[in-house]
Amino acid sequence: MTKKKSPLVFNQKKGNKKIKKTHYFWLLAFLYLVCLIWSSRLLVSINPDLDVYTLRLVSDISAIQSMLPVMGEILATILAISFSIAILVIQHAASSYTASILEMYKRDYWTFVFFGYYVVSLILTITALLFSTDMYLANMALITFLYSFLILLLHFIHIIDLIDPRKIIEKAEEQCVKYIVNIPSKIQFMIKDKKPSNKLEKMILETPLYNQFVFDHDPSLQEPIKKQVLLINDVINKAVSRREIETSKRGFEGLSKIAESYITIRQHDYITDDNFLQYVYNQLLSVFIIGLDNKDAALMQEILRAFEKIGCSTTSLKAAAGNTPHMANLAMSHIRDLSTMALERDFDDVSKLAIDSLKTVSITSIQNNGGEGLASDYIFEIGNLGVQKNSWYILSVALNHLKELLYVAVAHRINVNRAPRRIFDHITKLSFLGIQKRLDHHALQNSLFPWLPEFSIRKIAWAVLKVKNEEYPKNETYPREKYSKDIMTKLVRTIGGIAIISSQTHSTHTLGSSIDCLSDVAILMIKEQFKTIEEGFKTEIFHVIKAMKRSYLTIAGYSFDQEWFLAAPSEIGDAITSIAVFSIESQKEVTDECLESLENMCLSMIKRDKGGYDVAELASRIGVIGAIALNKNENLIAEKAATLLADFEKIYLQDSPSPQEGEYINEMKSLYRKFNKDHYMRLGDTEVYSEVYKKIEPTDIDNFVKLFEQKKKSEI
């Protein structure tokens, strides 16, 4: 415990309402005292001539004498009825909520104020009757009597507050917070009362660790708070049995704010297990079971929101560098358990909210202490259970939130071997499971590969490149570039793995989306310049090409064997062509790898393509790269493309079941005509080879064809 603590700030609107109510009461009390003094003998005692200014509601003493007995009877009746109502309120509270609430009513000073006013009014009226000739006393009694009706109205409102369970929760919350804020000063007083016997004991008493020791080992400090927490939980349980969701919601908010205020005074302490927070967790868990048995989804969601608020607060507690505080992990563990129970009973909406809460707590942890805790593990477990129950929705939510966690972790430069590595592993495993269960069409399209790229997993690449290229001290250049390489390696391996497994299971939608994503990421890497790492992203780009090649061989072979037309093989060829085109000038090794991969893909499928058209179409991309290379004056690349195409034609004409001689050249020219039409545009594509290919001159194509013919003749 530290000596100086920041006070807890309440909700502003609630605080303003309380201030207004208090001001109104004191304004009313001030006006009453003014009227009472104004009607007394005060002015006469100062100066007899001022008697004419005395407040007199009745000037004839005989008129008011007949009213005094009636006033007394009315006041006595009001006092009796008010007392009876107070008894009924107490009985109602004790039977409907909990007997512990009686202590709160016993300390309610407003009730004593109201009863005190009625008693004073009655005594003043009786005194006016005894001194029936005193006009001043009679007017004072009349003013007090008239004000009693306004007090009665306030008393009526106060009684409503007494029986309103939300107000009961609010009062209990206020008492807890006031007590919690004063705990540090109480501990200081307790330590001051101790008399050290030597210098060593004195030094120990002055250390902050001793404050924490007193807090953790003196149960009397937490006992009053636990009583109020138990009171709130009792009210919640009664509200749950009556399906009063509004009361339950207010109770959960109260427990959350109590926990948050408690954390405020302990955020400078090193805490592993905390008895009070565990006590609050247990109260919430007990109510969740009731909601689960009653199939009350709204109640379960409110409990998860309470865990989320408390969990986010606990991330501000002290922990070892890069670690999430134990109490935050415990909160996430409870959220995971509750989500699992809800999902097993088919409450998908409750489980979805639990994943949301895990993500929120984890992101808060990353921002506060650089550790996401066990959130990704728990989200993976929930997503895995969703896969087992064939719920594409839960799988989609889990993958989407893992992606968001990864984005935040990368943006905050969390060590790649900590949170990012685990999250990449979880995304890969969940994606594989979803694809194998045939849940990927909706799940992965809505989470990892949505239509808008800013919501896709490719934004991880944007985040890491932003970290690499933002302003920073020069001595950080290598660590940042190394960090970007490590993240990109895992990113392309993850997306590449999804593409390969999609091709193996013939999931063409996911395969097409993953290939587009890989292509965009590869083009981003091609454009990046490094200062300390000579090879740049070359290894990662080669891995992208290999993943695309492997995916093509699998899906194209399946397509040819089944004699089904699939768009995926053509899309993969286009993606490799795009990578080759954008690396012609800056990374020629990448272009060479793309050309060789395209030739290998063509040669591998010659015998399986019974029509001969698909292989010829793919081979035309080699010519496209060569024509663009000529346009950019990269003659060596153009010659290699022409040589590879000539080698392909020789084998193609020999081994193809239905060779279409010259089809690859015709396809090159056909693509040029198609790309140059004004209405042609590939939706969602801004950096593909078509955008470059349509800008070249027709002579470039003719020149490449001539070069191709020369290579054919030279081989002969």
PyMOL commands that set and color helices and strands:
alter all, ss='L'
color gray80, all
select helices_A, chain A and resi 12-38+42-46+48-53+61-65+67-96+101-106+109-130+135-163+165-193+199-206+208-217+219-241+245-266+275-293+297-314+326-344+348-369+375-388+392-411+419-436+440-447+453-455+459-469+474-504+508-526+538-562+568-582+588-605+613-631+635-655+663-675+689-693+698-715
alter helices_A, ss='H'
color red, helices_A
deselect
rebuild
show_as cartoon
